[in-house]
């Protein structure tokens, strides 16, 4: 039996939703982070597919929304290596390089 990454992602998502987590798309995630920063509440975001959407990392710097969310008391769970380190071909999606410098700029 072959287990594909997409199958694992779907299983993780199903488990998290059944445990009370809310599934959001990239736009919803950005809105949630902005809202969490504004109210100063604590919350946790789990990236079930270990991909960080551009909506929350519009730049590789400490000013990125995801960094501001963390600084505001939020927590982020990544289920593998930091995905900001992977540089993929924009057409094929094939990883061409691994560079942790962009991840370091955002996460410190």
Buried (B, 14 or more C-beta within 10 A) or exposed (E): EEEEEEEBBEEBBEEBEEEEBEEBEEEEBBEBBBEBBEEEEEBEBBBBBBEBBEBBBEEBEEEBBBBBBBEBEBEBEBEEEBBBBBEEEEEEEEEEEEEEEBBEBBBE
